[in-house]
Amino acid sequence: MSPQPRASRGRPRKGKPMTAAERMRAYRQRRRAAGYRIVSQWRPSGSIDPWISSDHQRLDARSLALHCRIARKIEERRELLDIPRRNLQRWRQAAAGAVPAYIAEWQAILDRPWPQVAAFITSFSDEAVRLRQSTPFAGVLTPMERKQVYDAFRA
C-alpha cells in the first residue's frame, strides 16, 4: 500500500498569486467601496487657533494670560504683591520636612524688584512656563476676572 500524499500547510492556493502591488490596489478599492478615503494629514473639523494645537498648549497660554492680567493688576496696586508672599509662607509652613524646590524658586523671584517679577511671570521662558504651573499668585484676581480668562480659553 502506498502512502497518501501529505496535505500542504496553510491556505490552499487559488490559482496565480497576486503581486504586492495588486494586493494593495485591491485593498484600496475595498476601502473606497466601504466609504473610506485616503487621508495624508489631519485637519480639524472646526475652527481651532493654529497657535494652540493641544490641550497642554492651551493650558500654558491660559496660564500666561492669567499672569499677564495679574501683572497688570499688581502694577496698579503694589500692595497685592503681599498675596503671593503670604501664599509662599503658608506653603512653607504646610510642607512637613523638606520644602519643595519650587517654593524656594518662587521666593527668590519674589525677592526681586517688581519690574523683574512682572517680566518673569509674563515671559515665555521654559522656567517661567514650568513655575506658572505652581503659582503663588492665587487670590490676586477676583473670581470674575479669572472666569473671564477661563472663558476666553474654553475649547
C-alpha angles and dihedrals in degrees: 000000000000121000117252118246112266117244114245120243125251130024118341114257118257107205119280113007119237121246120241091257092051091049090051092049090050091048092051091047091053090049092050090048089053090054100257121134131203112261122188099173135030115242122185117243094221134038109285125177105253091217092059109051102155139039090247092054090047091054091048091050091048091049090051091050091050091050092048088054090047091051091050091050095047090047088061095042113026093184087075087073086079090071097068090042090054090046091054091049091051091048091050091052092046092052106094108212117339116036113232114253094239090064091057090045092052091046091055090049094048090050089065124090114280096253090057092047091050091048091051099047091050097043129110094225119130090240092054092047090050095047094046086068088069101034123173090203094091109132097032093098122056118241089254092053091049091048091053091055093043091050090052090057099042111130 
